[in-house]
Amino acid sequence: MTKDVIALTPKMPDLPTLLAGLYAGGPNLGMNTTADGAVVQLCAPDGRPLVSVEAPILIQVPGETARLLGHAVEEGSVWWTEARASTAVAEAGRLAGSFAGRLATVLGGTVWPPEAATTDVVPLTTDVSAIPVPATGTPAVDVLTATTAVVIQDRPLVAMTSWLSDALRTATAADRALQIVTPPTARLTLATRTALRGLPNRWVVQDPEHGYFDGLSGAVLHWKNGTFTPIHDDKGNTKVAEAFTPTPYTGERQLILTLRTRHPADPDLVLGRALETTFRRLTGAPPTGWSTAEPVNLPWSTRQLTDLARTRAPQPTWLIAIGHPDRPALAIIRVLRTPAGVEEDITLTLGYGKDETPPLDAIEKLATELDAQHNLATLLTALRTARRDLTAPARLEYPPIPVAFTLGSDKARTIGRAHASHPPHGPMPVRLGRALHYALGDGTDPKAWTTFQHLTQHLKQQA
């Protein structure tokens, strides 16, 4: 397991400051670099990594430290320097705290968690030769088997950091599962929850009373053949953990828009404009920032987003965008290069409190604008009972319920406008310009899923 400590400073840690921080263990420890120099490691005399420090990130997006750490900083940009300490060695956690504390002292910043901060020299007294050397060189991975990369996280909110993003990418490339193990009190950010939603990846909750269970499905798990797998009863059914109880109803809800755009592969194409339009219609402002991982550190820029996707083509690009802290909003964007052109798959989730009303009355006007100006293919709007802050607890959460489905004009023409306009089981669509808009309910009746399934089956038949 690792312990994470983060230094938040108004100035960038320069090389002398970083070296001063890395001297927290005295002169007998060594240093190493990995990830093409992006990670510096403080090592025991035998080369074992004790603390891994990622290159500092300039956070230029307001509210990110509060969103991810519950640790607000003064207004303005802040440098985020994250250190991960191996808990296999007793002194490593204090070494990480001393490293971060030294940076904060020199540069006038703060440390998360605050109780970890120190400037003491922490000499290595543990006999590391008696401890097995980790079988992986990836800083975020604690256990590596032939089928699984296991990351053990002990922090209140598990974000899709560059550490985890790298671990997921490495595991996927090697045909391994990524399984994140946390205590039952931990929550996942929406980005992490999305990344772990598809098997064989898992969120593994270690409950002191109930053992291991899947934090998203509740399946009771055990360690078998180098991976966490479900336990089945005598009838072959997956057991569900007793601790996986429904989330108490608070009146909080999430509005979820799943939209796809399809553009011709034009050299002048600018991506992100459909998402920007959606943000403006539903929140009154464009996204505040974007990134390839959390924390989201870059100010919103459709041009920079497009440039990144272009440099990665024909490989897909996975991105995150967030809104202003006053209105929790997070989008997961996947840009794909296909024979038909360039596609944007976007899932935007917005959080609302019990006294706030999701703007369902704005969906039709938004769909009309997306189709007329941004090559909308499809748009599914849904509501769910879930936390306003968009985080996921290890509890039973009910699925979203469809509210409306919009078929873009090009998609409607491909299917056949006459066929798309007359689904045998309803609902009859409303014309939004050249797009077709199907009302499915108000987000409270689960039967809307059956209606939506009948509709999609009807549309697929002709397609």
C-alpha positions as CSV (number, residue, x, y, z in Angstrom):
1,M,0.0,0.0,0.0
2,T,1.1,3.6,-0.5
3,K,0.5,6.8,1.4
4,D,-0.1,9.9,-0.6
5,V,1.1,13.4,0.5
6,I,0.7,16.5,-1.6
7,A,2.5,19.8,-1.4
8,L,0.4,22.8,-2.6
9,T,2.6,25.8,-3.2
10,P,2.2,29.3,-4.9
11,K,5.6,28.9,-6.5
12,M,6.9,26.2,-8.7
13,P,9.3,23.9,-6.8
14,D,12.7,24.4,-8.6
15,L,15.5,21.9,-8.6
16,P,17.3,23.2,-5.5
17,T,14.0,23.1,-3.5
18,L,13.2,19.6,-4.8
19,L,16.6,18.4,-3.8
20,A,16.2,19.9,-0.4
21,G,13.0,18.1,0.0
22,L,14.5,14.8,-1.2
23,Y,17.2,15.2,1.4
24,A,14.6,14.4,4.1
25,G,16.1,11.0,4.6
26,G,19.6,12.2,5.0
27,P,22.7,11.6,2.8
28,N,22.5,7.8,2.9
29,L,19.4,7.5,0.6
30,G,19.7,7.5,-3.2
31,M,17.6,8.8,-6.1
32,N,16.3,7.4,-9.3
33,T,14.0,8.6,-12.1
34,T,11.3,6.7,-14.0
35,A,8.6,7.5,-16.5
36,D,11.0,9.3,-18.8
37,G,12.1,11.5,-16.0
38,A,8.6,12.6,-14.9
39,V,8.9,10.8,-11.6
40,V,11.8,11.1,-9.1
41,Q,12.2,8.4,-6.5
42,L,13.9,8.5,-3.1
43,C,15.4,5.1,-2.7
44,A,16.9,2.9,0.0
45,P,20.6,1.9,-0.4
46,D,19.6,-1.3,-2.1
47,G,17.6,0.7,-4.8
48,R,14.1,0.0,-3.3
49,P,11.8,3.0,-4.0
50,L,10.6,4.6,-0.8
51,V,8.9,7.7,-2.0
52,S,8.0,8.5,-5.7
53,V,7.5,12.2,-6.5
54,E,5.6,13.3,-9.7
55,A,6.6,16.4,-11.6
56,P,4.7,19.5,-10.2
57,I,1.4,20.4,-11.9
58,L,0.2,24.0,-12.2
59,I,-3.5,24.0,-11.2
60,Q,-5.1,27.0,-13.0
61,V,-8.7,25.9,-12.5
62,P,-10.6,27.3,-9.5
63,G,-11.8,24.9,-6.9
64,E,-9.8,21.8,-7.8
65,T,-8.0,21.4,-4.5
66,A,-11.3,21.8,-2.6
67,R,-13.1,19.3,-5.0
68,L,-10.5,16.6,-4.7
69,L,-8.9,17.1,-1.3
70,G,-11.5,19.2,0.7
71,H,-8.5,21.5,1.1
72,A,-9.2,25.0,-0.2
73,V,-6.2,27.3,-1.0
74,E,-6.1,31.0,-1.6
75,E,-7.4,32.3,-4.9
76,G,-5.1,31.9,-7.9
77,S,-3.0,29.2,-9.4
78,V,-1.2,26.6,-7.2
79,W,1.5,24.1,-7.8
80,W,0.5,20.5,-7.0
81,T,3.4,18.2,-6.2
82,E,2.3,14.7,-5.2
83,A,4.5,12.1,-3.4
84,R,3.6,8.4,-2.9
85,A,5.2,6.6,-0.1
86,S,5.5,2.8,0.1
87,T,4.0,1.5,3.4
88,A,6.2,-1.6,3.2
89,V,8.8,0.5,4.9
90,A,7.9,2.2,8.2
91,E,9.8,5.4,7.6
92,A,8.5,6.0,4.0
93,G,5.3,7.8,5.0
94,R,7.2,10.2,7.3
95,L,9.7,10.7,4.5
96,A,6.9,11.8,2.1
97,G,5.5,14.1,4.8
98,S,9.0,15.6,5.4
99,F,9.5,16.1,1.6
100,A,6.1,17.9,1.2
101,G,6.6,19.9,4.4
102,R,10.0,21.2,3.3
103,L,8.5,22.3,0.0
104,A,5.7,24.1,1.7
105,T,8.0,25.7,4.2
106,V,10.4,27.1,1.6
107,L,7.7,28.1,-0.9
108,G,5.0,29.3,1.5
109,G,2.4,26.6,0.8
110,T,0.4,24.0,2.6
111,V,0.4,20.2,2.8
112,W,-2.4,17.6,2.4
113,P,-3.1,15.9,4.6
114,P,-2.1,18.6,7.1
115,E,-1.1,16.2,9.8
116,A,1.6,14.7,7.5
117,A,3.6,17.9,7.3
118,T,7.0,17.9,8.9
119,T,10.5,19.1,8.1
120,D,12.3,16.5,10.3
121,V,15.1,14.4,8.9
122,V,13.8,10.8,8.8
123,P,16.7,8.3,9.0
124,L,16.1,4.9,7.5
125,T,16.3,2.3,10.3
126,T,14.2,-0.5,8.8
127,D,16.2,-3.5,7.4
128,V,14.8,-3.3,3.9
129,S,16.8,-6.3,2.8
130,A,14.2,-8.5,4.7
131,I,11.3,-7.0,2.7
132,P,10.6,-8.3,-0.9
133,V,11.3,-5.9,-3.7
134,P,8.1,-4.8,-5.5
135,A,7.5,-6.7,-8.7
136,T,6.5,-3.6,-10.6
137,G,8.2,-0.4,-11.7
138,T,4.9,1.5,-12.0
139,P,4.7,3.8,-9.0
140,A,1.0,3.5,-8.5
141,V,0.8,-0.3,-8.6
142,D,1.3,-2.2,-5.3
143,V,0.7,-5.8,-6.5
144,L,1.3,-7.1,-10.0
145,T,0.2,-10.6,-11.1
146,A,-0.1,-12.2,-14.5
147,T,-3.7,-11.0,-14.8
148,T,-4.1,-8.0,-12.5
149,A,-2.5,-4.8,-11.4
150,V,-3.7,-3.9,-7.9
151,V,-3.5,-0.3,-6.5
152,I,-4.2,0.1,-2.8
153,Q,-5.5,3.6,-1.9
154,D,-6.1,5.0,1.5
155,R,-7.5,8.5,0.8
156,P,-11.1,9.8,1.2
157,L,-11.6,10.5,-2.5
158,V,-9.8,8.5,-5.2
159,A,-9.3,10.7,-8.2
160,M,-8.2,9.6,-11.7
161,T,-4.7,11.0,-11.2
162,S,-1.9,10.7,-13.7
163,W,-0.6,7.9,-11.5
164,L,-3.8,5.9,-11.9
165,S,-4.2,6.8,-15.5
166,D,-0.8,5.5,-16.2
167,A,-1.5,2.3,-14.2
168,L,-4.7,1.8,-16.2
169,R,-3.0,2.4,-19.5
170,T,-0.2,0.0,-18.6
171,A,-2.5,-2.7,-17.4
172,T,-4.8,-2.4,-20.4
173,A,-1.8,-2.7,-22.8
174,A,-0.6,-5.8,-21.0
175,D,-4.2,-7.3,-21.0
176,R,-4.4,-7.0,-17.2
177,A,-7.3,-5.8,-15.0
178,L,-6.8,-2.7,-12.8
179,Q,-8.3,-3.2,-9.4
180,I,-8.3,-0.4,-6.8
181,V,-8.5,-1.4,-3.2
182,T,-9.9,1.1,-0.7
183,P,-11.4,1.3,2.8
184,P,-15.3,1.4,2.9
185,T,-15.2,5.1,3.7
186,A,-13.6,6.0,0.4
187,R,-15.4,7.5,-2.5
188,L,-14.5,7.7,-6.2
189,T,-14.6,10.7,-8.4
190,L,-16.9,10.4,-11.5
191,A,-13.8,10.1,-13.7
192,T,-12.5,7.1,-11.6
193,R,-15.9,5.5,-11.4
194,T,-16.2,5.7,-15.2
195,A,-12.8,4.2,-15.7
196,L,-13.6,1.2,-13.4
197,R,-17.1,0.6,-14.7
198,G,-16.2,-2.1,-17.2
199,L,-14.9,-5.5,-16.2
200,P,-12.3,-6.9,-15.6
201,N,-11.5,-3.6,-13.8
202,R,-12.9,-3.3,-10.3
203,W,-13.3,-1.1,-7.2
204,V,-12.5,-3.5,-4.3
205,V,-13.7,-2.4,-0.9
206,Q,-11.9,-3.9,2.1
207,D,-14.5,-3.9,4.9
208,P,-13.1,-4.9,8.3
209,E,-16.4,-6.7,9.2
210,H,-17.5,-8.1,5.8
211,G,-14.3,-8.8,3.9
212,Y,-13.9,-7.7,0.3
213,F,-16.7,-6.6,-2.0
214,D,-17.1,-4.7,-5.3
215,G,-17.9,-1.0,-4.5
216,L,-20.0,-0.6,-7.6
217,S,-22.0,-3.9,-7.8
218,G,-21.8,-5.1,-4.2
219,A,-20.5,-8.6,-5.2
220,V,-18.6,-10.4,-2.5
221,L,-15.0,-10.9,-3.6
222,H,-12.1,-13.1,-2.7
223,W,-8.5,-13.2,-3.8
224,K,-8.1,-16.2,-6.1
225,N,-5.5,-17.0,-8.8
226,G,-3.9,-13.6,-8.6
227,T,-7.1,-11.5,-8.9
228,F,-10.2,-10.4,-7.0
229,T,-13.2,-12.5,-8.2
230,P,-16.8,-12.9,-7.1
231,I,-18.0,-15.6,-4.7
232,H,-21.0,-17.6,-5.8
233,D,-23.6,-19.4,-3.8
234,D,-24.7,-23.0,-4.3
235,K,-27.0,-21.9,-7.2
236,G,-24.2,-20.1,-9.0
237,N,-25.5,-16.6,-8.1
238,T,-23.1,-13.9,-7.1
239,K,-23.3,-13.1,-3.4
240,V,-24.0,-9.5,-2.4
241,A,-22.2,-7.9,0.6
242,E,-24.4,-7.0,3.6
243,A,-22.6,-3.7,3.7
244,F,-23.7,-2.8,0.2
245,T,-26.9,-1.0,1.3
246,P,-28.8,1.7,-0.6
247,T,-27.6,5.3,-0.4
248,P,-29.9,7.2,1.9
249,Y,-32.3,9.5,0.0
250,T,-31.3,13.1,0.4
251,G,-33.2,14.7,-2.5
252,E,-29.9,15.2,-4.4
253,R,-29.9,14.4,-8.2
254,Q,-27.7,14.2,-11.2
255,L,-28.6,15.3,-14.7
256,I,-26.7,13.1,-17.3
257,L,-26.4,14.0,-21.0
258,T,-24.8,11.4,-23.2
259,L,-24.2,12.9,-26.6
260,R,-22.3,12.0,-29.7
261,T,-21.2,14.3,-32.5
262,R,-19.8,13.2,-35.9
263,H,-17.7,15.7,-37.9
264,P,-16.0,15.4,-41.4
265,A,-12.3,15.1,-41.0
266,D,-11.6,18.7,-41.8
267,P,-8.1,20.3,-41.1
268,D,-10.0,23.3,-39.7
269,L,-12.2,21.3,-37.4
270,V,-12.3,22.5,-33.8
271,L,-13.4,20.0,-31.2
272,G,-15.1,20.8,-27.8
273,R,-17.6,23.3,-29.2
274,A,-20.6,21.0,-28.7
275,L,-19.6,20.5,-25.0
276,E,-19.0,24.2,-24.6
277,T,-22.5,25.0,-26.0
278,T,-24.0,22.4,-23.6
279,F,-22.3,23.9,-20.6
280,R,-23.4,27.4,-21.5
281,R,-27.1,26.3,-22.0
282,L,-27.2,24.3,-18.7
283,T,-24.9,26.3,-16.4
284,G,-24.7,29.7,-18.0
285,A,-20.9,29.5,-18.5
286,P,-18.4,27.5,-20.5
287,P,-16.2,24.8,-18.8
288,T,-13.6,26.2,-16.5
289,G,-10.9,23.6,-17.3
290,W,-9.9,20.4,-19.0
291,S,-7.1,17.8,-18.7
292,T,-6.2,14.2,-19.4
293,A,-6.3,13.3,-15.7
294,E,-7.2,14.7,-12.3
295,P,-6.6,17.3,-10.9
296,V,-7.9,19.2,-13.9
297,N,-5.3,21.8,-14.4
298,L,-5.7,23.6,-17.7
299,P,-8.0,26.5,-18.5
300,W,-10.7,25.6,-21.0
301,S,-9.5,25.9,-24.6
302,T,-11.1,24.2,-27.6
303,R,-8.0,24.9,-29.7
304,Q,-5.6,23.2,-27.2
305,L,-8.0,20.3,-26.8
306,T,-8.2,19.9,-30.6
307,D,-4.4,20.1,-31.0
308,L,-3.9,17.3,-28.4
309,A,-6.5,15.1,-30.1
310,R,-4.9,15.7,-33.5
311,T,-1.4,14.8,-32.3
312,R,-2.8,11.5,-30.9
313,A,-4.8,10.5,-33.9
314,P,-5.6,7.9,-35.1
315,Q,-5.4,6.7,-31.5
316,P,-8.4,7.8,-29.4
317,T,-8.1,10.7,-26.9
318,W,-9.7,10.5,-23.4
319,L,-10.3,13.9,-21.6
320,I,-12.0,15.4,-18.6
321,A,-13.7,18.8,-18.5
322,I,-15.2,20.5,-15.4
323,G,-17.4,23.5,-14.6
324,H,-17.4,26.2,-12.0
325,P,-17.5,25.0,-8.3
326,D,-20.9,26.6,-7.8
327,R,-22.4,24.1,-10.1
328,P,-20.8,20.6,-10.0
329,A,-20.4,19.5,-13.6
330,L,-17.9,17.0,-15.1
331,A,-17.7,15.7,-18.6
332,I,-15.9,12.6,-19.9
333,I,-14.9,13.1,-23.5
334,R,-13.6,10.5,-25.9
335,V,-12.4,11.6,-29.4
336,L,-12.3,8.9,-32.0
337,R,-11.1,8.9,-35.6
338,T,-13.4,6.7,-37.7
339,P,-13.9,6.0,-41.4
340,A,-16.9,8.3,-41.1
341,G,-14.9,11.2,-39.8
342,V,-14.1,12.4,-36.2
343,E,-16.5,11.5,-33.4
344,E,-16.9,13.0,-30.0
345,D,-18.5,10.7,-27.3
346,I,-19.4,13.0,-24.4
347,T,-21.0,12.2,-21.1
348,L,-21.8,15.3,-19.1
349,T,-23.0,15.0,-15.5
350,L,-24.3,17.9,-13.4
351,G,-25.2,17.8,-9.7
352,Y,-28.3,19.4,-8.0
353,G,-29.3,19.7,-4.4
354,K,-32.7,18.9,-3.0
355,D,-33.8,22.5,-3.4
356,E,-32.4,22.8,-7.0
357,T,-34.3,22.0,-10.2
358,P,-32.5,20.3,-13.1
359,P,-33.1,22.4,-16.2
360,L,-35.1,19.8,-18.2
361,D,-37.0,22.6,-20.0
362,A,-33.7,23.7,-21.7
363,I,-33.0,20.3,-23.3
364,E,-35.1,20.8,-26.5
365,K,-33.5,24.2,-27.3
366,L,-30.0,22.7,-26.6
367,A,-30.7,19.7,-28.9
368,T,-31.9,22.0,-31.7
369,E,-28.6,24.1,-31.4
370,L,-26.4,21.0,-31.2
371,D,-28.0,19.6,-34.4
372,A,-27.9,22.8,-36.3
373,Q,-24.4,23.9,-35.4
374,H,-22.4,20.9,-34.0
375,N,-23.3,17.8,-36.1
376,L,-25.2,16.1,-33.4
377,A,-25.7,12.4,-33.9
378,T,-27.6,11.4,-30.8
379,L,-28.4,12.8,-27.4
380,L,-29.8,10.9,-24.4
381,T,-30.9,12.8,-21.4
382,A,-31.4,11.1,-18.0
383,L,-31.9,11.8,-14.3
384,R,-30.7,9.8,-11.3
385,T,-30.8,10.0,-7.6
386,A,-27.2,10.5,-6.6
387,R,-24.8,12.9,-4.8
388,R,-24.7,16.5,-5.9
389,D,-20.9,16.5,-5.7
390,L,-20.7,13.8,-8.4
391,T,-18.7,11.4,-6.2
392,A,-19.6,7.7,-5.8
393,P,-19.7,6.0,-2.4
394,A,-19.4,2.2,-1.9
395,R,-23.2,1.9,-1.6
396,L,-26.0,0.8,-3.8
397,E,-26.9,3.7,-6.2
398,Y,-29.9,3.4,-8.5
399,P,-29.4,3.7,-12.3
400,P,-30.4,6.8,-14.2
401,I,-33.8,7.0,-15.8
402,P,-34.2,8.3,-19.4
403,V,-35.9,11.6,-19.9
404,A,-35.5,12.2,-23.6
405,F,-33.7,11.0,-26.7
406,T,-32.8,13.2,-29.7
407,L,-31.8,11.8,-33.1
408,G,-29.7,14.2,-35.1
409,S,-30.8,15.2,-38.6
410,D,-28.0,13.2,-40.4
411,K,-28.7,10.1,-38.3
412,A,-32.4,10.5,-38.9
413,R,-31.8,10.7,-42.7
414,T,-29.6,7.6,-42.6
415,I,-32.3,5.6,-40.7
416,G,-35.1,7.0,-42.8
417,R,-37.1,9.9,-41.5
418,A,-40.5,8.2,-42.1
419,H,-39.4,5.1,-40.2
420,A,-37.8,7.1,-37.4
421,S,-41.0,9.2,-37.0
422,H,-43.3,6.3,-36.4
423,P,-42.1,3.9,-33.6
424,P,-44.8,1.3,-33.1
425,H,-44.6,1.5,-29.3
426,G,-44.2,5.3,-29.1
427,P,-43.4,7.9,-28.3
428,M,-44.0,10.0,-31.3
429,P,-41.1,12.5,-31.9
430,V,-41.2,16.2,-32.0
431,R,-39.4,17.9,-34.8
432,L,-36.6,20.2,-33.7
433,G,-35.5,21.7,-37.0
434,R,-34.4,18.6,-38.8
435,A,-33.7,16.6,-35.7
436,L,-36.3,14.2,-34.0
437,H,-36.8,14.5,-30.3
438,Y,-38.5,11.7,-28.3
439,A,-39.9,12.6,-24.8
440,L,-39.5,9.5,-22.5
441,G,-40.7,10.8,-19.1
442,D,-39.8,13.0,-16.2
443,G,-36.9,10.9,-14.8
444,T,-39.0,9.2,-12.1
445,D,-40.5,6.1,-13.7
446,P,-38.1,3.2,-14.4
447,K,-40.5,2.0,-17.2
448,A,-38.9,4.7,-19.3
449,W,-36.1,2.3,-19.9
450,T,-38.5,-0.2,-21.6
451,T,-39.8,2.6,-23.8
452,F,-36.3,3.6,-24.7
453,Q,-35.3,0.1,-25.5
454,H,-38.3,-0.4,-27.8
455,L,-37.4,2.9,-29.5
456,T,-33.7,2.0,-30.1
457,Q,-34.7,-1.5,-31.4
458,H,-37.0,0.1,-33.9
459,L,-34.4,2.6,-35.1
460,K,-31.7,-0.2,-35.3
461,Q,-34.0,-2.4,-37.5
462,Q,-34.1,0.2,-40.3
463,A,-30.4,1.2,-39.8
